[in-house]
Amino acid sequence: MINLRIAERVKTHAEEVDKYLMENGNKAIRLISFVTGSQAYGLDNPQSDVDTIHIVVPNTKGAALGYCPSIELHIKNENDIEEHAIIWTLNHMFEILDKGSDSLLPSLMTPYIYNNLTYSDYGIELISRVDWIAERVKENTMKALAGCALSRNHRRVLWSEEKRTAKECAMAHYWYGVIKNIQSGKYVREAYQDPDNIAHAREIRYGGDPTPLTAEQVQELEAIVNVKARKVDKEYADYAEDFQVRLLRNIVVNEAIG
């Protein structure tokens, strides 16, 4: 079920990013926007703020100037709480996806996505290929998630502040469950949306004293992290290049017509 408040916040953030790009030289267009953080992981509550990621593509002016923004805007919500709108280039997004970043894969699997209407075909195509992209980079995905789980588990052991440790521990166990599902042959989408993973994370986060990963779980995750880095999958790299070239050509044509 779609939460209309979250959908509206994503739209508001996207409009603020469009305004920012226009007021700062008009060197790029926003392609697609989506949620990140607790809404993407299925760990949000009614009071959670909404943070977003916005993928932009340099237009002809931006390409000529080598425009490559990596910016974070701060946007107040209806409760005067500061939310974050992160701006990345399309090329950077493909690089992050190839590394199996936990900040992007689940974000692209939520219904909270706001396309640029002019280039919506490209946004729809990108979302339709998420499962394929995830399968192409499965090894790096597991390696990145294992690193996240280990990092959060380590911080849970070191920190004593109750609310933060509960969250850190929940995410460590959550990613561990995701990794086990990926290893069992499930698509990454199924692993992220597995009710058992989400329920377990919620139980640890909101109920009782959180416990760290077991020694066996830590050892298993360390083995994944220590696997020799895989070479970039050529099929994925070719698709990323082709997608960006096709989109840039379309932008050039639209600018010439307009």
C-alpha positions in Angstrom: 0.0 0.0 0.0 1.4 3.4 -1.0 1.8 6.0 1.7 0.5 9.2 0.0 2.5 11.4 2.4 5.8 9.8 1.4 4.9 10.0 -2.3 4.1 13.7 -1.9 7.4 14.4 -0.1 9.3 12.7 -2.9 7.5 14.9 -5.4 8.2 18.0 -3.3 11.9 17.1 -3.1 12.1 16.5 -6.9 10.6 19.9 -7.5 13.1 21.6 -5.2 15.9 19.8 -7.1 14.5 21.0 -10.4 14.4 24.5 -9.1 18.0 24.2 -7.7 19.3 23.0 -11.1 17.6 25.8 -13.0 18.9 28.5 -10.6 22.4 27.2 -10.7 23.3 27.4 -14.4 20.8 25.0 -15.9 23.6 22.5 -16.7 21.7 19.3 -16.0 18.2 17.7 -16.0 16.7 15.5 -13.2 16.0 12.1 -14.6 14.4 10.2 -11.6 13.9 10.6 -7.9 13.3 8.0 -5.2 13.3 7.5 -1.4 16.3 6.3 0.6 16.8 5.4 4.3 14.1 3.8 6.4 11.3 4.0 3.8 13.5 2.0 1.4 14.4 -0.6 4.0 10.9 -1.1 5.3 11.9 0.2 8.8 10.1 3.5 8.8 7.4 4.6 11.2 4.8 7.4 10.9 7.2 10.0 12.4 10.1 9.1 10.1 11.5 11.9 7.9 11.7 11.4 4.2 15.2 11.4 2.6 15.6 11.1 -1.2 18.1 10.5 -4.0 17.9 12.4 -7.3 19.6 11.2 -10.4 20.6 14.0 -12.8 22.1 14.0 -16.3 24.3 16.9 -17.6 22.7 18.5 -20.7 24.9 19.7 -23.6 26.0 22.8 -21.6 26.8 20.7 -18.5 28.6 18.0 -20.6 30.8 20.7 -22.3 31.7 22.1 -18.9 32.3 18.7 -17.2 29.4 19.3 -14.8 29.3 16.5 -12.2 27.3 17.5 -9.2 27.3 15.6 -5.9 25.2 17.8 -3.7 22.9 17.4 -0.7 19.9 19.8 -0.3 18.2 20.4 3.0 14.5 20.7 2.8 12.1 21.3 5.8 9.0 19.1 6.0 5.5 20.0 7.4 6.9 19.5 11.0 9.8 21.8 10.4 12.2 18.8 10.4 15.1 18.9 8.0 15.1 16.3 5.3 17.8 15.5 2.8 17.7 15.5 -1.0 20.9 13.9 -2.4 21.9 14.7 -6.0 24.0 12.3 -8.0 24.8 12.0 -11.7 23.5 9.0 -13.7 27.1 7.7 -14.3 27.8 7.9 -10.5 24.5 5.9 -9.9 25.7 3.1 -12.3 29.0 3.0 -10.5 27.3 2.8 -7.1 25.0 0.0 -8.3 27.9 -2.0 -9.6 29.4 -1.8 -6.1 26.2 -3.2 -4.7 25.4 -0.1 -2.5 22.7 -0.7 0.1 21.6 2.9 -0.4 20.4 2.3 -4.0 19.1 -1.2 -4.7 16.2 -1.1 -2.1 15.4 2.5 -3.1 14.8 1.5 -6.7 12.5 -1.3 -5.6 10.0 0.9 -3.8 6.8 2.5 -5.3 8.1 6.0 -4.3 9.6 7.0 -7.6 9.1 10.4 -9.4 10.2 10.5 -13.0 11.0 13.5 -15.3 8.0 13.4 -17.6 10.0 14.4 -20.6 12.3 11.4 -20.2 10.0 9.1 -18.3 10.6 6.2 -20.8 14.2 6.1 -19.6 13.2 6.1 -15.9 10.7 3.3 -16.5 13.3 1.3 -18.4 15.8 1.7 -15.6 13.3 0.5 -13.0 12.3 -2.4 -15.2 16.0 -3.6 -15.3 16.6 -3.4 -11.5 16.3 -7.2 -11.0 18.6 -7.8 -14.0 21.2 -5.2 -12.7 21.1 -6.8 -9.3 21.7 -10.3 -10.7 24.6 -9.0 -12.8 26.3 -7.6 -9.7 25.2 -10.2 -7.1 28.7 -10.9 -5.8 29.5 -7.3 -5.2 26.0 -6.8 -3.7 26.6 -9.5 -1.1 30.0 -8.1 -0.4 28.7 -4.6 0.2 25.8 -5.8 2.4 28.1 -8.0 4.4 30.4 -5.0 5.0 27.4 -2.9 6.1 26.2 -5.6 8.5 29.6 -6.1 10.0 30.1 -2.3 10.4 26.8 -1.9 12.1 27.3 -4.9 14.4 30.7 -3.5 15.4 29.2 -0.1 16.2 26.5 -1.9 18.2 29.1 -3.5 20.4 31.0 -0.2 20.9 28.1 2.2 21.4 25.9 2.3 24.5 23.1 4.7 23.5 20.1 2.5 23.5 18.0 3.8 20.5 21.0 4.0 18.2 22.3 0.5 19.1 18.9 -1.0 18.5 18.8 0.5 15.0 22.3 -0.6 14.2 21.7 -4.1 15.4 18.5 -4.3 13.5 20.1 -3.4 10.3 23.0 -5.8 10.9 20.6 -8.7 11.3 18.4 -7.4 8.4 21.3 -7.4 5.9 22.4 -10.8 7.1 18.9 -12.2 6.3 19.1 -10.5 2.9 22.4 -12.0 2.1 21.2 -15.5 3.1 18.3 -15.1 0.7 20.5 -14.0 -2.2 22.8 -17.0 -1.6 19.8 -19.3 -1.7 19.1 -18.2 -5.3 16.4 -15.6 -4.7 16.3 -12.4 -6.7 17.6 -9.4 -4.7 14.1 -7.8 -4.9 12.6 -10.8 -3.1 15.4 -10.7 -0.5 14.9 -7.1 0.3 11.1 -7.5 0.6 11.1 -10.7 2.5 8.6 -10.3 5.4 10.8 -12.4 7.7 13.7 -10.0 7.3 11.6 -6.9 7.8 9.7 -8.4 10.8 13.0 -9.5 12.4 14.5 -6.1 12.0 11.5 -4.4 13.5 11.4 -6.8 16.4 15.0 -6.1 17.3 14.7 -2.3 16.7 11.5 -1.7 18.6 11.4 -4.5 21.2 13.7 -5.4 24.0 17.4 -5.3 24.4 19.1 -5.8 21.0 21.7 -8.5 20.6 24.7 -8.5 18.3 25.4 -11.0 15.6 26.7 -14.4 16.7 30.3 -15.3 16.2 29.3 -17.7 13.5 27.4 -15.0 11.6 30.3 -12.6 11.9 32.7 -15.3 10.5 30.3 -16.0 7.6 30.1 -12.3 6.7 33.8 -11.8 6.9 34.3 -14.7 4.5 32.0 -12.9 2.0 33.8 -9.6 2.4 37.2 -11.2 1.9 36.3 -12.7 -1.5 38.5 -11.4 -4.2 36.9 -8.5 -6.0 35.1 -9.5 -9.2 35.8 -7.8 -12.5 33.1 -5.6 -13.7 30.6 -7.6 -15.6 30.9 -6.6 -19.3 27.2 -7.0 -20.1 26.3 -4.6 -17.3 29.0 -2.1 -18.3 27.9 -2.2 -21.9 24.3 -1.6 -20.8 25.2 1.3 -18.6 27.2 3.0 -21.4 24.5 2.4 -24.0 21.7 3.8 -21.7 23.7 7.0 -21.0 24.5 7.5 -24.7 20.9 7.0 -25.8 19.7 9.4 -23.1 22.2 12.1 -24.0 21.3 11.9 -27.7 17.7 12.4 -26.7 18.5 15.4 -24.6 20.5 16.9 -27.5 17.6 16.4 -29.9 15.1 17.9 -27.5 17.4 20.9 -26.9 17.7 21.5 -30.7 14.0 21.3 -31.2 13.2 23.4 -28.1 
